[in-house]
Amino acid sequence: MGLEKKKADTKIFMDEEGFNRSSSPALSKTEESLEKVPDRDPHGLNSHLKLGFEDVIAEPASTHSFDRVWICSHALFELSKYVIYKLLTLFLAIPLALIAGILFAVLSCLHIWVVVPFIKSCLMVLPSVQAVWKSATEVFVAPLFHSIGKCCAAVNIRLDQE
């Protein structure tokens, strides 16, 4: 019990299977199944919105604020981003989802029942319109431009430098 002059070496040996390499604590199977949240953006439509505090506010190496100010501003940024988003979605998500649903239903209906049949009708009529247009240009427009071309062919321009 006196003063110890010598340091003792302590070693801990663990099996590789028993060592949890992740930073999260070991969870049971039921806790893991409860913890998994379904991916609400599976196609990555809003990947540009995955911003952190460091993506928005960054201090260069030459200028740093006090550490406590940096920590408090980081915490306030994350907390306000979380709370304001939750409040906005609480009030706006359902009405905006309803409006978006109505808008996409109207656009789908117009596309299916108006736009596509109109385009198909035009494509069906187009060969006969093309034949009529070709005949009209050969009868009226081609002779006119042919005559204008013959008249302009006789024009000769000469530039003299004096």
C-alpha positions in Angstrom: 0.0 0.0 0.0 2.9 2.3 -0.1 4.1 4.5 -3.0 4.4 2.5 -6.2 7.4 3.3 -8.3 6.7 0.9 -11.1 4.0 1.2 -13.8 2.0 -1.9 -14.4 1.2 -2.9 -18.0 -2.5 -3.7 -18.7 -3.7 -5.5 -21.8 -7.1 -6.4 -22.9 -7.6 -9.2 -25.4 -10.8 -9.4 -27.4 -12.0 -11.7 -30.1 -12.6 -10.1 -33.5 -16.3 -11.3 -33.6 -17.0 -9.7 -30.2 -15.5 -6.3 -31.1 -18.0 -3.8 -32.3 -16.2 -1.5 -34.8 -19.1 0.9 -35.3 -19.4 4.0 -33.3 -22.9 3.2 -32.1 -23.5 0.9 -29.1 -24.4 -2.7 -29.7 -28.1 -3.1 -30.1 -30.3 -6.2 -29.9 -32.2 -7.4 -32.9 -35.5 -5.8 -31.8 -33.8 -2.4 -31.2 -32.1 -2.5 -34.6 -35.4 -3.2 -36.4 -37.0 -0.3 -34.5 -34.0 2.0 -35.3 -34.1 1.5 -39.1 -36.0 4.3 -40.8 -37.3 3.8 -44.3 -35.6 5.8 -47.0 -38.0 8.6 -47.9 -35.8 9.8 -50.8 -34.8 6.6 -52.6 -34.1 8.3 -55.9 -32.0 11.1 -54.4 -34.3 13.9 -55.6 -33.3 16.2 -52.8 -29.6 15.3 -52.3 -28.7 18.9 -52.8 -30.5 19.7 -49.5 -28.2 17.5 -47.4 -26.4 20.5 -45.8 -24.6 20.6 -42.6 -23.4 23.5 -40.5 -20.0 23.4 -42.1 -21.5 23.6 -45.6 -23.2 26.9 -44.8 -21.0 28.6 -42.2 -17.3 28.1 -42.4 -14.4 30.1 -40.8 -11.1 30.2 -42.6 -8.0 29.2 -40.7 -6.9 32.8 -40.4 -10.0 33.9 -38.5 -11.7 31.8 -35.8 -14.4 32.8 -33.3 -14.3 31.7 -29.7 -14.8 27.9 -29.3 -17.9 28.3 -27.2 -19.5 30.7 -29.8 -18.8 28.2 -32.5 -20.3 25.3 -30.5 -23.4 27.4 -29.6 -23.9 28.6 -33.1 -23.6 25.1 -34.4 -26.1 23.8 -31.9 -28.5 26.6 -32.6 -28.2 26.1 -36.4 -29.0 22.4 -36.1 -31.8 22.9 -33.6 -33.5 25.7 -35.5 -33.2 23.8 -38.8 -34.8 20.7 -37.2 -37.6 22.5 -35.3 -38.5 25.0 -38.1 -38.7 22.2 -40.7 -40.9 20.1 -38.4 -43.2 23.1 -37.8 -43.5 24.0 -41.5 -44.2 20.4 -42.4 -46.8 20.2 -39.7 -48.8 23.1 -41.2 -47.9 22.9 -44.9 -47.3 19.3 -45.8 -50.9 18.1 -46.0 -52.3 21.1 -48.0 -49.3 21.2 -50.3 -49.6 17.4 -50.9 -53.2 17.9 -51.7 -52.4 20.7 -54.2 -49.6 18.8 -55.8 -51.8 15.7 -56.1 -54.6 17.7 -57.8 -52.0 19.5 -60.1 -50.4 16.2 -61.2 -53.8 14.6 -61.7 -55.0 17.4 -63.9 -51.7 17.4 -65.9 -51.9 13.6 -66.3 -55.5 13.8 -67.5 -54.7 16.6 -70.0 -51.7 14.7 -71.3 -53.5 11.4 -71.7 -56.8 12.7 -73.0 -55.9 15.9 -74.9 -52.2 16.2 -75.8 -51.4 12.7 -77.0 -54.6 12.3 -79.1 -53.9 15.7 -80.7 -50.4 14.8 -81.6 -51.4 11.4 -83.0 -54.1 13.0 -85.1 -51.6 15.5 -86.5 -49.2 12.7 -87.3 -52.0 10.8 -89.1 -53.0 13.8 -91.2 -49.5 15.0 -91.8 -48.7 12.8 -94.9 -51.7 14.2 -96.8 -50.9 17.8 -95.7 -47.3 17.2 -96.7 -48.4 16.2 -100.2 -50.7 19.2 -100.6 -48.0 21.6 -99.3 -45.4 20.1 -101.7 -47.8 20.6 -104.7 -48.6 24.2 -103.7 -45.0 25.2 -103.4 -44.2 23.5 -106.8 -47.1 25.3 -108.5 -46.9 28.8 -106.9 -43.6 29.4 -105.1 -41.0 27.6 -107.2 -41.8 29.4 -110.5 -41.7 32.8 -108.7 -38.3 32.2 -107.2 -37.0 30.6 -110.4 -37.9 33.9 -112.2 -36.3 36.1 -109.6 -33.2 34.0 -109.8 -32.9 34.4 -113.6 -33.4 38.2 -113.2 -30.7 38.5 -110.6 -28.3 36.3 -112.5 -27.9 39.0 -115.1 -26.7 41.5 -112.4 -23.0 42.1 -112.5 -21.3 44.2 -109.8 -17.8 45.6 -110.2 -15.9 47.6 -107.7 -13.3 50.1 -108.7 -10.9 51.7 -106.3 -10.1 55.2 -107.3 
